[in-house]
Amino acid sequence: MDEYLCINDVFTAEQKRGFENLPVKGETYTLKEEVKSTIDNKIGLVFYELPNPSHPNAQEYSFRPSRFVKVDKTKRQTELVEEKELVYVEKSK
């Protein structure tokens, strides 16, 4: 499952309308689905951790992709391994 890191959690009062759960900058979310907005035809992201009500058209409220970056699990794991190796080297001195 794809994960996304929130990089922008600033919403206007108008943008918040209709949402029960909003993303928090620095938090990671699991993609549930990509949807196409019936309002402006743009892609929106829906996350398991952020359940929200549906529009009158039965589509769950979604978030703009520009608010997130996709997490590269391979790189993140590599960074963690390198970090552990550095700690190990420092402890063995």
C-alpha positions in Angstrom: 0.0 0.0 0.0 1.3 3.4 -0.9 2.0 5.9 1.9 2.1 9.7 1.7 3.6 12.2 4.0 1.6 15.4 4.6 3.6 18.5 3.7 0.8 21.1 3.9 -1.9 21.1 6.6 -3.0 24.7 6.2 -6.7 25.0 5.3 -9.0 27.9 5.0 -12.3 27.8 6.8 -14.0 27.2 3.4 -11.6 24.3 2.6 -12.3 22.7 6.0 -16.1 22.7 5.4 -17.4 19.1 5.1 -14.3 17.4 6.6 -14.3 15.6 9.9 -10.6 14.6 9.7 -7.8 16.6 8.3 -4.1 15.6 7.7 -1.3 16.9 10.0 2.0 18.1 8.5 4.7 15.5 9.2 2.3 12.6 9.6 2.1 9.6 7.2 -1.1 8.3 5.7 -2.0 5.1 3.8 -3.7 5.7 0.4 -7.2 4.2 0.2 -8.0 5.4 -3.3 -7.5 8.1 -5.9 -10.7 9.8 -7.0 -11.6 12.2 -9.7 -13.5 15.3 -8.4 -16.9 15.7 -9.8 -16.6 19.5 -9.1 -13.4 20.3 -11.0 -12.3 17.0 -12.5 -9.0 17.0 -10.6 -7.5 14.0 -8.8 -8.0 13.7 -5.0 -6.5 11.3 -2.5 -8.5 9.4 0.1 -6.7 7.9 3.1 -7.6 5.1 5.5 -6.5 7.1 8.5 -8.7 10.1 7.6 -12.3 8.9 7.2 -14.6 11.7 6.1 -18.2 12.0 5.1 -19.3 11.7 1.5 -20.4 14.4 -0.9 -24.0 14.3 -1.9 -22.7 12.4 -5.0 -21.6 9.6 -2.6 -17.9 10.3 -3.1 -15.8 10.6 0.0 -14.2 14.0 0.6 -10.6 13.9 -0.7 -7.4 15.9 -0.5 -5.2 17.5 -3.2 -2.1 15.5 -4.0 0.0 18.8 -3.7 -0.5 18.5 0.1 1.5 15.3 0.2 4.7 13.5 -1.0 4.8 9.8 -1.7 7.0 7.9 0.8 9.7 5.8 -0.8 9.8 2.9 1.6 13.0 1.6 0.1 14.9 4.8 0.7 13.4 5.2 4.1 14.5 1.7 5.1 18.0 2.4 3.6 18.3 5.6 5.7 17.3 3.7 8.8 19.9 1.0 8.2 22.6 3.6 7.5 21.6 5.3 10.7 21.9 2.1 12.8 25.3 1.3 11.2 26.6 4.7 12.1 25.4 4.3 15.7 27.1 0.8 15.8 30.4 2.2 14.5 30.3 5.0 17.1 29.7 2.5 20.0 32.5 0.2 18.9 35.2 3.0 19.2 
